[in-house]
Amino acid sequence: MKTIEFCAGNVRENKKVWEVFEKVPGVELIDYGCLGYCGNCYSKAFAIVEGRLINAETSESLIKKITQKLNEDN
C-alpha cells in the first residue's frame, strides 16, 4: 500500500487531490493536523508521497506529480 499524507492546513488545495486519489486502489490517504512544512503549506499545494515532499502551484499540477511519483515506484 502506498501512502499520501496531507496537511489539514492545506485543505483548500488538497480537497481536489484527495477526491482523485481516494478512488485509487492500493493508495492510503492520511490527513494530519500539521506536517511541519508551513512555508509550503502557505504558498503551494503539497503532499508527502511515500515519504517524499511533492509540491506544485495548483492542485491539478499536484495530481499530475503525485501520479508520476506513484507510477515511478511501481
N, CA, C and O atoms as a Maestro MAE file, in Angstrom:
{
 s_m_m2io_version
 :::
 2.0.0
}

f_m_ct {
 s_m_title
 :::
 protein
 m_atom[296] {
  # First column is atom index #
  i_m_mmod_type
  r_m_x_coord
  r_m_y_coord
  r_m_z_coord
  i_m_residue_number
  s_m_chain_name
  s_m_pdb_residue_name
  s_m_pdb_atom_name
  i_m_atomic_number
  :::
  1 25 0.853 -1.181 0.000 1 A "MET " " N  " 7
  2 3 0.000 0.000 0.000 1 A "MET " " CA " 6
  3 2 0.897 1.242 0.000 1 A "MET " " C  " 6
  4 15 1.824 1.351 0.803 1 A "MET " " O  " 8
  5 25 0.614 2.154 -0.892 2 A "LYS " " N  " 7
  6 3 1.359 3.417 -0.960 2 A "LYS " " CA " 6
  7 2 0.612 4.471 -0.157 2 A "LYS " " C  " 6
  8 15 -0.615 4.440 -0.063 2 A "LYS " " O  " 8
  9 25 1.365 5.406 0.423 3 A "THR " " N  " 7
  10 3 0.726 6.423 1.253 3 A "THR " " CA " 6
  11 2 0.914 7.820 0.675 3 A "THR " " C  " 6
  12 15 1.957 8.162 0.119 3 A "THR " " O  " 8
  13 25 -0.139 8.606 0.832 4 A "ILE " " N  " 7
  14 3 -0.102 10.028 0.512 4 A "ILE " " CA " 6
  15 2 -0.576 10.739 1.765 4 A "ILE " " C  " 6
  16 15 -1.686 10.504 2.242 4 A "ILE " " O  " 8
  17 25 0.275 11.613 2.298 5 A "GLU " " N  " 7
  18 3 -0.047 12.329 3.525 5 A "GLU " " CA " 6
  19 2 -0.365 13.784 3.200 5 A "GLU " " C  " 6
  20 15 0.288 14.413 2.367 5 A "GLU " " O  " 8
  21 25 -1.375 14.295 3.872 6 A "PHE " " N  " 7
  22 3 -1.827 15.667 3.653 6 A "PHE " " CA " 6
  23 2 -1.816 16.444 4.959 6 A "PHE " " C  " 6
  24 15 -1.937 15.868 6.040 6 A "PHE " " O  " 8
  25 25 -1.668 17.755 4.846 7 A "CYS " " N  " 7
  26 3 -1.753 18.675 5.976 7 A "CYS " " CA " 6
  27 2 -3.144 19.311 5.967 7 A "CYS " " C  " 6
  28 15 -3.582 19.837 4.944 7 A "CYS " " O  " 8
  29 25 -3.826 19.262 7.091 8 A "ALA " " N  " 7
  30 3 -5.169 19.849 7.176 8 A "ALA " " CA " 6
  31 2 -5.142 21.348 6.875 8 A "ALA " " C  " 6
  32 15 -6.139 21.894 6.402 8 A "ALA " " O  " 8
  33 25 -4.040 22.013 7.136 9 A "GLY " " N  " 7
  34 3 -3.919 23.442 6.866 9 A "GLY " " CA " 6
  35 2 -3.885 23.770 5.381 9 A "GLY " " C  " 6
  36 15 -4.094 24.921 4.998 9 A "GLY " " O  " 8
  37 25 -3.626 22.782 4.549 10 A "ASN " " N  " 7
  38 3 -3.525 22.977 3.105 10 A "ASN " " CA " 6
  39 2 -4.791 22.490 2.403 10 A "ASN " " C  " 6
  40 15 -4.775 22.147 1.221 10 A "ASN " " O  " 8
  41 25 -5.867 22.469 3.147 11 A "VAL " " N  " 7
  42 3 -7.126 21.867 2.693 11 A "VAL " " CA " 6
  43 2 -7.690 22.504 1.427 11 A "VAL " " C  " 6
  44 15 -8.293 21.799 0.618 11 A "VAL " " O  " 8
  45 25 -7.523 23.778 1.230 12 A "ARG " " N  " 7
  46 3 -8.106 24.421 0.043 12 A "ARG " " CA " 6
  47 2 -7.555 23.810 -1.234 12 A "ARG " " C  " 6
  48 15 -8.268 23.715 -2.232 12 A "ARG " " O  " 8
  49 25 -6.308 23.399 -1.214 13 A "GLU " " N  " 7
  50 3 -5.692 22.770 -2.386 13 A "GLU " " CA " 6
  51 2 -5.858 21.252 -2.370 13 A "GLU " " C  " 6
  52 15 -5.992 20.629 -3.423 13 A "GLU " " O  " 8
  53 25 -5.849 20.664 -1.187 14 A "ASN " " N  " 7
  54 3 -5.829 19.211 -1.095 14 A "ASN " " CA " 6
  55 2 -7.176 18.540 -1.292 14 A "ASN " " C  " 6
  56 15 -7.226 17.339 -1.557 14 A "ASN " " O  " 8
  57 25 -8.258 19.272 -1.171 15 A "LYS " " N  " 7
  58 3 -9.582 18.658 -1.310 15 A "LYS " " CA " 6
  59 2 -9.730 17.975 -2.673 15 A "LYS " " C  " 6
  60 15 -10.170 16.829 -2.752 15 A "LYS " " O  " 8
  61 25 -9.362 18.679 -3.736 16 A "LYS " " N  " 7
  62 3 -9.450 18.110 -5.086 16 A "LYS " " CA " 6
  63 2 -8.528 16.899 -5.229 16 A "LYS " " C  " 6
  64 15 -8.899 15.879 -5.811 16 A "LYS " " O  " 8
  65 25 -7.331 17.037 -4.688 17 A "VAL " " N  " 7
  66 3 -6.340 15.967 -4.782 17 A "VAL " " CA " 6
  67 2 -6.844 14.736 -4.030 17 A "VAL " " C  " 6
  68 15 -6.766 13.616 -4.536 17 A "VAL " " O  " 8
  69 25 -7.359 14.952 -2.822 18 A "TRP " " N  " 7
  70 3 -7.897 13.864 -2.002 18 A "TRP " " CA " 6
  71 2 -8.986 13.119 -2.773 18 A "TRP " " C  " 6
  72 15 -8.992 11.889 -2.818 18 A "TRP " " O  " 8
  73 25 -9.898 13.866 -3.371 19 A "GLU " " N  " 7
  74 3 -11.025 13.253 -4.084 19 A "GLU " " CA " 6
  75 2 -10.558 12.382 -5.254 19 A "GLU " " C  " 6
  76 15 -11.186 11.369 -5.559 19 A "GLU " " O  " 8
  77 25 -9.475 12.765 -5.901 20 A "VAL " " N  " 7
  78 3 -8.946 11.963 -7.007 20 A "VAL " " CA " 6
  79 2 -8.341 10.661 -6.485 20 A "VAL " " C  " 6
  80 15 -8.635 9.587 -7.010 20 A "VAL " " O  " 8
  81 25 -7.498 10.751 -5.458 21 A "PHE " " N  " 7
  82 3 -6.738 9.584 -5.025 21 A "PHE " " CA " 6
  83 2 -7.485 8.673 -4.055 21 A "PHE " " C  " 6
  84 15 -7.052 7.543 -3.828 21 A "PHE " " O  " 8
  85 25 -8.592 9.133 -3.478 22 A "GLU " " N  " 7
  86 3 -9.345 8.245 -2.590 22 A "GLU " " CA " 6
  87 2 -9.989 7.102 -3.376 22 A "GLU " " C  " 6
  88 15 -10.393 6.097 -2.790 22 A "GLU " " O  " 8
  89 25 -10.083 7.250 -4.675 23 A "LYS " " N  " 7
  90 3 -10.682 6.226 -5.538 23 A "LYS " " CA " 6
  91 2 -9.648 5.246 -6.094 23 A "LYS " " C  " 6
  92 15 -10.009 4.287 -6.775 23 A "LYS " " O  " 8
  93 25 -8.372 5.480 -5.810 24 A "VAL " " N  " 7
  94 3 -7.309 4.657 -6.384 24 A "VAL " " CA " 6
  95 2 -7.009 3.478 -5.455 24 A "VAL " " C  " 6
  96 15 -6.639 3.681 -4.299 24 A "VAL " " O  " 8
  97 25 -7.165 2.248 -5.956 25 A "PRO " " N  " 7
  98 3 -6.851 1.083 -5.125 25 A "PRO " " CA " 6
  99 2 -5.362 1.038 -4.789 25 A "PRO " " C  " 6
  100 15 -4.522 1.405 -5.610 25 A "PRO " " O  " 8
  101 25 -5.044 0.588 -3.583 26 A "GLY " " N  " 7
  102 3 -3.655 0.447 -3.169 26 A "GLY " " CA " 6
  103 2 -3.014 1.725 -2.684 26 A "GLY " " C  " 6
  104 15 -1.804 1.768 -2.461 26 A "GLY " " O  " 8
  105 25 -3.817 2.780 -2.514 27 A "VAL " " N  " 7
  106 3 -3.305 4.059 -2.020 27 A "VAL " " CA " 6
  107 2 -4.033 4.405 -0.727 27 A "VAL " " C  " 6
  108 15 -5.263 4.433 -0.678 27 A "VAL " " O  " 8
  109 25 -3.248 4.669 0.322 28 A "GLU " " N  " 7
  110 3 -3.809 5.078 1.605 28 A "GLU " " CA " 6
  111 2 -3.603 6.580 1.769 28 A "GLU " " C  " 6
  112 15 -2.489 7.078 1.611 28 A "GLU " " O  " 8
  113 25 -4.672 7.295 2.085 29 A "LEU " " N  " 7
  114 3 -4.603 8.734 2.310 29 A "LEU " " CA " 6
  115 2 -4.635 8.995 3.806 29 A "LEU " " C  " 6
  116 15 -5.460 8.435 4.527 29 A "LEU " " O  " 8
  117 25 -3.729 9.852 4.267 30 A "ILE " " N  " 7
  118 3 -3.655 10.199 5.682 30 A "ILE " " CA " 6
  119 2 -3.713 11.715 5.799 30 A "ILE " " C  " 6
  120 15 -2.986 12.429 5.109 30 A "ILE " " O  " 8
  121 25 -4.581 12.197 6.674 31 A "ASP " " N  " 7
  122 3 -4.765 13.635 6.894 31 A "ASP " " CA " 6
  123 2 -4.247 13.981 8.285 31 A "ASP " " C  " 6
  124 15 -4.774 13.491 9.283 31 A "ASP " " O  " 8
  125 25 -3.225 14.816 8.357 32 A "TYR " " N  " 7
  126 3 -2.639 15.235 9.628 32 A "TYR " " CA " 6
  127 2 -3.021 16.677 9.927 32 A "TYR " " C  " 6
  128 15 -3.339 17.442 9.017 32 A "TYR " " O  " 8
  129 25 -2.988 17.039 11.187 33 A "GLY " " N  " 7
  130 3 -3.223 18.423 11.581 33 A "GLY " " CA " 6
  131 2 -2.121 19.328 11.051 33 A "GLY " " C  " 6
  132 15 -2.388 20.431 10.572 33 A "GLY " " O  " 8
  133 25 -0.881 18.857 11.140 34 A "CYS " " N  " 7
  134 3 0.265 19.635 10.663 34 A "CYS " " CA " 6
  135 2 1.395 18.675 10.311 34 A "CYS " " C  " 6
  136 15 1.675 17.729 11.047 34 A "CYS " " O  " 8
  137 25 2.032 18.929 9.189 35 A "LEU " " N  " 7
  138 3 3.176 18.118 8.771 35 A "LEU " " CA " 6
  139 2 4.500 18.860 8.947 35 A "LEU " " C  " 6
  140 15 5.563 18.301 8.681 35 A "LEU " " O  " 8
  141 25 4.441 20.118 9.394 36 A "GLY " " N  " 7
  142 3 5.659 20.872 9.640 36 A "GLY " " CA " 6
  143 2 6.286 21.507 8.403 36 A "GLY " " C  " 6
  144 15 7.455 21.891 8.433 36 A "GLY " " O  " 8
  145 25 5.536 21.620 7.335 37 A "TYR " " N  " 7
  146 3 6.017 22.267 6.114 37 A "TYR " " CA " 6
  147 2 5.256 23.572 5.914 37 A "TYR " " C  " 6
  148 15 4.650 23.785 4.864 37 A "TYR " " O  " 8
  149 25 5.284 24.433 6.905 38 A "CYS " " N  " 7
  150 3 4.435 25.628 6.929 38 A "CYS " " CA " 6
  151 2 4.653 26.547 5.729 38 A "CYS " " C  " 6
  152 15 3.685 27.095 5.203 38 A "CYS " " O  " 8
  153 25 5.876 26.727 5.290 39 A "GLY " " N  " 7
  154 3 6.147 27.572 4.125 39 A "GLY " " CA " 6
  155 2 5.475 27.031 2.879 39 A "GLY " " C  " 6
  156 15 4.863 27.779 2.116 39 A "GLY " " O  " 8
  157 25 5.591 25.730 2.677 40 A "ASN " " N  " 7
  158 3 4.925 25.089 1.537 40 A "ASN " " CA " 6
  159 2 3.421 25.149 1.694 40 A "ASN " " C  " 6
  160 15 2.697 25.420 0.736 40 A "ASN " " O  " 8
  161 25 2.961 24.900 2.883 41 A "CYS " " N  " 7
  162 3 1.520 24.863 3.157 41 A "CYS " " CA " 6
  163 2 0.876 26.214 2.849 41 A "CYS " " C  " 6
  164 15 -0.237 26.275 2.326 41 A "CYS " " O  " 8
  165 25 1.569 27.269 3.168 42 A "TYR " " N  " 7
  166 3 1.043 28.618 2.965 42 A "TYR " " CA " 6
  167 2 0.992 28.995 1.489 42 A "TYR " " C  " 6
  168 15 0.060 29.671 1.051 42 A "TYR " " O  " 8
  169 25 1.985 28.564 0.723 43 A "SER " " N  " 7
  170 3 2.117 29.085 -0.637 43 A "SER " " CA " 6
  171 2 1.773 28.122 -1.770 43 A "SER " " C  " 6
  172 15 1.533 28.564 -2.894 43 A "SER " " O  " 8
  173 25 1.744 26.820 -1.501 44 A "LYS " " N  " 7
  174 3 1.558 25.857 -2.591 44 A "LYS " " CA " 6
  175 2 0.694 24.686 -2.153 44 A "LYS " " C  " 6
  176 15 0.478 24.452 -0.964 44 A "LYS " " O  " 8
  177 25 0.213 23.967 -3.141 45 A "ALA " " N  " 7
  178 3 -0.421 22.677 -2.887 45 A "ALA " " CA " 6
  179 2 0.711 21.678 -2.644 45 A "ALA " " C  " 6
  180 15 1.706 21.685 -3.368 45 A "ALA " " O  " 8
  181 25 0.567 20.823 -1.638 46 A "PHE " " N  " 7
  182 3 1.607 19.825 -1.414 46 A "PHE " " CA " 6
  183 2 1.061 18.591 -0.719 46 A "PHE " " C  " 6
  184 15 -0.019 18.609 -0.127 46 A "PHE " " O  " 8
  185 25 1.832 17.528 -0.808 47 A "ALA " " N  " 7
  186 3 1.544 16.277 -0.120 47 A "ALA " " CA " 6
  187 2 2.869 15.547 0.069 47 A "ALA " " C  " 6
  188 15 3.857 15.843 -0.602 47 A "ALA " " O  " 8
  189 25 2.873 14.605 0.979 48 A "ILE " " N  " 7
  190 3 4.023 13.733 1.171 48 A "ILE " " CA " 6
  191 2 3.646 12.389 0.542 48 A "ILE " " C  " 6
  192 15 2.694 11.741 0.977 48 A "ILE " " O  " 8
  193 25 4.384 11.983 -0.464 49 A "VAL " " N  " 7
  194 3 4.098 10.739 -1.177 49 A "VAL " " CA " 6
  195 2 5.244 9.771 -0.918 49 A "VAL " " C  " 6
  196 15 6.386 10.015 -1.307 49 A "VAL " " O  " 8
  197 25 4.914 8.665 -0.252 50 A "GLU " " N  " 7
  198 3 5.932 7.673 0.079 50 A "GLU " " CA " 6
  199 2 7.136 8.334 0.760 50 A "GLU " " C  " 6
  200 15 8.283 7.999 0.467 50 A "GLU " " O  " 8
  201 25 6.863 9.275 1.670 51 A "GLY " " N  " 7
  202 3 7.912 9.933 2.442 51 A "GLY " " CA " 6
  203 2 8.599 11.094 1.746 51 A "GLY " " C  " 6
  204 15 9.496 11.708 2.324 51 A "GLY " " O  " 8
  205 25 8.207 11.407 0.531 52 A "ARG " " N  " 7
  206 3 8.861 12.488 -0.229 52 A "ARG " " CA " 6
  207 2 7.906 13.659 -0.433 52 A "ARG " " C  " 6
  208 15 6.755 13.472 -0.828 52 A "ARG " " O  " 8
  209 25 8.396 14.870 -0.159 53 A "LEU " " N  " 7
  210 3 7.601 16.078 -0.353 53 A "LEU " " CA " 6
  211 2 7.391 16.328 -1.844 53 A "LEU " " C  " 6
  212 15 8.344 16.368 -2.622 53 A "LEU " " O  " 8
  213 25 6.130 16.494 -2.224 54 A "ILE " " N  " 7
  214 3 5.767 16.833 -3.598 54 A "ILE " " CA " 6
  215 2 4.943 18.115 -3.516 54 A "ILE " " C  " 6
  216 15 3.948 18.157 -2.793 54 A "ILE " " O  " 8
  217 25 5.337 19.161 -4.241 55 A "ASN " " N  " 7
  218 3 4.540 20.388 -4.224 55 A "ASN " " CA " 6
  219 2 4.348 20.911 -5.642 55 A "ASN " " C  " 6
  220 15 5.073 20.554 -6.571 55 A "ASN " " O  " 8
  221 25 3.342 21.771 -5.770 56 A "ALA " " N  " 7
  222 3 3.005 22.327 -7.080 56 A "ALA " " CA " 6
  223 2 2.236 23.623 -6.878 56 A "ALA " " C  " 6
  224 15 1.722 23.892 -5.792 56 A "ALA " " O  " 8
  225 25 2.164 24.412 -7.924 57 A "GLU " " N  " 7
  226 3 1.451 25.690 -7.850 57 A "GLU " " CA " 6
  227 2 -0.063 25.514 -7.763 57 A "GLU " " C  " 6
  228 15 -0.752 26.347 -7.173 57 A "GLU " " O  " 8
  229 25 -0.580 24.439 -8.346 58 A "THR " " N  " 7
  230 3 -2.027 24.208 -8.349 58 A "THR " " CA " 6
  231 2 -2.325 22.764 -7.967 58 A "THR " " C  " 6
  232 15 -1.449 21.902 -8.026 58 A "THR " " O  " 8
  233 25 -3.559 22.513 -7.579 59 A "SER " " N  " 7
  234 3 -3.946 21.144 -7.241 59 A "SER " " CA " 6
  235 2 -3.881 20.238 -8.473 59 A "SER " " C  " 6
  236 15 -3.534 19.063 -8.356 59 A "SER " " O  " 8
  237 25 -4.211 20.770 -9.642 60 A "GLU " " N  " 7
  238 3 -4.146 19.979 -10.873 60 A "GLU " " CA " 6
  239 2 -2.712 19.527 -11.160 60 A "GLU " " C  " 6
  240 15 -2.481 18.380 -11.544 60 A "GLU " " O  " 8
  241 25 -1.762 20.427 -10.974 61 A "SER " " N  " 7
  242 3 -0.348 20.076 -11.167 61 A "SER " " CA " 6
  243 2 0.108 19.068 -10.123 61 A "SER " " C  " 6
  244 15 0.896 18.171 -10.420 61 A "SER " " O  " 8
  245 25 -0.388 19.217 -8.906 62 A "LEU " " N  " 7
  246 3 -0.026 18.277 -7.845 62 A "LEU " " CA " 6
  247 2 -0.548 16.880 -8.171 62 A "LEU " " C  " 6
  248 15 0.153 15.893 -7.948 62 A "LEU " " O  " 8
  249 25 -1.744 16.787 -8.685 63 A "ILE " " N  " 7
  250 3 -2.303 15.489 -9.075 63 A "ILE " " CA " 6
  251 2 -1.392 14.815 -10.104 63 A "ILE " " C  " 6
  252 15 -1.117 13.620 -9.999 63 A "ILE " " O  " 8
  253 25 -0.929 15.569 -11.086 64 A "LYS " " N  " 7
  254 3 -0.032 15.017 -12.111 64 A "LYS " " CA " 6
  255 2 1.279 14.536 -11.495 64 A "LYS " " C  " 6
  256 15 1.754 13.445 -11.810 64 A "LYS " " O  " 8
  257 25 1.861 15.350 -10.616 65 A "LYS " " N  " 7
  258 3 3.138 14.988 -9.994 65 A "LYS " " CA " 6
  259 2 2.994 13.761 -9.096 65 A "LYS " " C  " 6
  260 15 3.864 12.890 -9.089 65 A "LYS " " O  " 8
  261 25 1.908 13.690 -8.346 66 A "ILE " " N  " 7
  262 3 1.687 12.529 -7.477 66 A "ILE " " CA " 6
  263 2 1.506 11.275 -8.327 66 A "ILE " " C  " 6
  264 15 2.052 10.220 -8.006 66 A "ILE " " O  " 8
  265 25 0.750 11.388 -9.395 67 A "THR " " N  " 7
  266 3 0.538 10.247 -10.289 67 A "THR " " CA " 6
  267 2 1.872 9.758 -10.853 67 A "THR " " C  " 6
  268 15 2.117 8.553 -10.914 67 A "THR " " O  " 8
  269 25 2.733 10.688 -11.264 68 A "GLN " " N  " 7
  270 3 4.056 10.317 -11.778 68 A "GLN " " CA " 6
  271 2 4.869 9.595 -10.708 68 A "GLN " " C  " 6
  272 15 5.502 8.578 -10.988 68 A "GLN " " O  " 8
  273 25 4.853 10.116 -9.489 69 A "LYS " " N  " 7
  274 3 5.617 9.508 -8.393 69 A "LYS " " CA " 6
  275 2 5.105 8.104 -8.097 69 A "LYS " " C  " 6
  276 15 5.900 7.183 -7.914 69 A "LYS " " O  " 8
  277 25 3.799 7.932 -8.048 70 A "LEU " " N  " 7
  278 3 3.235 6.610 -7.775 70 A "LEU " " CA " 6
  279 2 3.595 5.625 -8.888 70 A "LEU " " C  " 6
  280 15 3.876 4.458 -8.614 70 A "LEU " " O  " 8
  281 25 3.589 6.082 -10.124 71 A "ASN " " N  " 7
  282 3 3.939 5.213 -11.252 71 A "ASN " " CA " 6
  283 2 5.428 4.888 -11.293 71 A "ASN " " C  " 6
  284 15 5.812 3.793 -11.703 71 A "ASN " " O  " 8
  285 25 6.278 5.841 -10.866 72 A "GLU " " N  " 7
  286 3 7.729 5.629 -10.780 72 A "GLU " " CA " 6
  287 2 8.052 4.469 -9.871 72 A "GLU " " C  " 6
  288 15 8.926 3.654 -10.166 72 A "GLU " " O  " 8
  289 25 7.343 4.401 -8.769 73 A "ASP " " N  " 7
  290 3 7.641 3.426 -7.728 73 A "ASP " " CA " 6
  291 2 7.078 2.042 -8.016 73 A "ASP " " C  " 6
  292 15 7.260 1.128 -7.212 73 A "ASP " " O  " 8
  293 25 6.406 1.871 -9.133 74 A "ASN " " N  " 7
  294 3 5.848 0.540 -9.464 74 A "ASN " " CA " 6
  295 2 6.908 -0.370 -10.013 74 A "ASN " " C  " 6
  296 15 6.624 -1.521 -10.343 74 A "ASN " " O  " 8
  :::
 }
 m_bond[295] {
  # First column is bond index #
  i_m_from
  i_m_to
  i_m_order
  :::
  1 1 2 1
  2 2 3 1
  3 3 4 2
  4 3 5 1
  5 5 6 1
  6 6 7 1
  7 7 8 2
  8 7 9 1
  9 9 10 1
  10 10 11 1
  11 11 12 2
  12 11 13 1
  13 13 14 1
  14 14 15 1
  15 15 16 2
  16 15 17 1
  17 17 18 1
  18 18 19 1
  19 19 20 2
  20 19 21 1
  21 21 22 1
  22 22 23 1
  23 23 24 2
  24 23 25 1
  25 25 26 1
  26 26 27 1
  27 27 28 2
  28 27 29 1
  29 29 30 1
  30 30 31 1
  31 31 32 2
  32 31 33 1
  33 33 34 1
  34 34 35 1
  35 35 36 2
  36 35 37 1
  37 37 38 1
  38 38 39 1
  39 39 40 2
  40 39 41 1
  41 41 42 1
  42 42 43 1
  43 43 44 2
  44 43 45 1
  45 45 46 1
  46 46 47 1
  47 47 48 2
  48 47 49 1
  49 49 50 1
  50 50 51 1
  51 51 52 2
  52 51 53 1
  53 53 54 1
  54 54 55 1
  55 55 56 2
  56 55 57 1
  57 57 58 1
  58 58 59 1
  59 59 60 2
  60 59 61 1
  61 61 62 1
  62 62 63 1
  63 63 64 2
  64 63 65 1
  65 65 66 1
  66 66 67 1
  67 67 68 2
  68 67 69 1
  69 69 70 1
  70 70 71 1
  71 71 72 2
  72 71 73 1
  73 73 74 1
  74 74 75 1
  75 75 76 2
  76 75 77 1
  77 77 78 1
  78 78 79 1
  79 79 80 2
  80 79 81 1
  81 81 82 1
  82 82 83 1
  83 83 84 2
  84 83 85 1
  85 85 86 1
  86 86 87 1
  87 87 88 2
  88 87 89 1
  89 89 90 1
  90 90 91 1
  91 91 92 2
  92 91 93 1
  93 93 94 1
  94 94 95 1
  95 95 96 2
  96 95 97 1
  97 97 98 1
  98 98 99 1
  99 99 100 2
  100 99 101 1
  101 101 102 1
  102 102 103 1
  103 103 104 2
  104 103 105 1
  105 105 106 1
  106 106 107 1
  107 107 108 2
  108 107 109 1
  109 109 110 1
  110 110 111 1
  111 111 112 2
  112 111 113 1
  113 113 114 1
  114 114 115 1
  115 115 116 2
  116 115 117 1
  117 117 118 1
  118 118 119 1
  119 119 120 2
  120 119 121 1
  121 121 122 1
  122 122 123 1
  123 123 124 2
  124 123 125 1
  125 125 126 1
  126 126 127 1
  127 127 128 2
  128 127 129 1
  129 129 130 1
  130 130 131 1
  131 131 132 2
  132 131 133 1
  133 133 134 1
  134 134 135 1
  135 135 136 2
  136 135 137 1
  137 137 138 1
  138 138 139 1
  139 139 140 2
  140 139 141 1
  141 141 142 1
  142 142 143 1
  143 143 144 2
  144 143 145 1
  145 145 146 1
  146 146 147 1
  147 147 148 2
  148 147 149 1
  149 149 150 1
  150 150 151 1
  151 151 152 2
  152 151 153 1
  153 153 154 1
  154 154 155 1
  155 155 156 2
  156 155 157 1
  157 157 158 1
  158 158 159 1
  159 159 160 2
  160 159 161 1
  161 161 162 1
  162 162 163 1
  163 163 164 2
  164 163 165 1
  165 165 166 1
  166 166 167 1
  167 167 168 2
  168 167 169 1
  169 169 170 1
  170 170 171 1
  171 171 172 2
  172 171 173 1
  173 173 174 1
  174 174 175 1
  175 175 176 2
  176 175 177 1
  177 177 178 1
  178 178 179 1
  179 179 180 2
  180 179 181 1
  181 181 182 1
  182 182 183 1
  183 183 184 2
  184 183 185 1
  185 185 186 1
  186 186 187 1
  187 187 188 2
  188 187 189 1
  189 189 190 1
  190 190 191 1
  191 191 192 2
  192 191 193 1
  193 193 194 1
  194 194 195 1
  195 195 196 2
  196 195 197 1
  197 197 198 1
  198 198 199 1
  199 199 200 2
  200 199 201 1
  201 201 202 1
  202 202 203 1
  203 203 204 2
  204 203 205 1
  205 205 206 1
  206 206 207 1
  207 207 208 2
  208 207 209 1
  209 209 210 1
  210 210 211 1
  211 211 212 2
  212 211 213 1
  213 213 214 1
  214 214 215 1
  215 215 216 2
  216 215 217 1
  217 217 218 1
  218 218 219 1
  219 219 220 2
  220 219 221 1
  221 221 222 1
  222 222 223 1
  223 223 224 2
  224 223 225 1
  225 225 226 1
  226 226 227 1
  227 227 228 2
  228 227 229 1
  229 229 230 1
  230 230 231 1
  231 231 232 2
  232 231 233 1
  233 233 234 1
  234 234 235 1
  235 235 236 2
  236 235 237 1
  237 237 238 1
  238 238 239 1
  239 239 240 2
  240 239 241 1
  241 241 242 1
  242 242 243 1
  243 243 244 2
  244 243 245 1
  245 245 246 1
  246 246 247 1
  247 247 248 2
  248 247 249 1
  249 249 250 1
  250 250 251 1
  251 251 252 2
  252 251 253 1
  253 253 254 1
  254 254 255 1
  255 255 256 2
  256 255 257 1
  257 257 258 1
  258 258 259 1
  259 259 260 2
  260 259 261 1
  261 261 262 1
  262 262 263 1
  263 263 264 2
  264 263 265 1
  265 265 266 1
  266 266 267 1
  267 267 268 2
  268 267 269 1
  269 269 270 1
  270 270 271 1
  271 271 272 2
  272 271 273 1
  273 273 274 1
  274 274 275 1
  275 275 276 2
  276 275 277 1
  277 277 278 1
  278 278 279 1
  279 279 280 2
  280 279 281 1
  281 281 282 1
  282 282 283 1
  283 283 284 2
  284 283 285 1
  285 285 286 1
  286 286 287 1
  287 287 288 2
  288 287 289 1
  289 289 290 1
  290 290 291 1
  291 291 292 2
  292 291 293 1
  293 293 294 1
  294 294 295 1
  295 295 296 2
  :::
 }
}
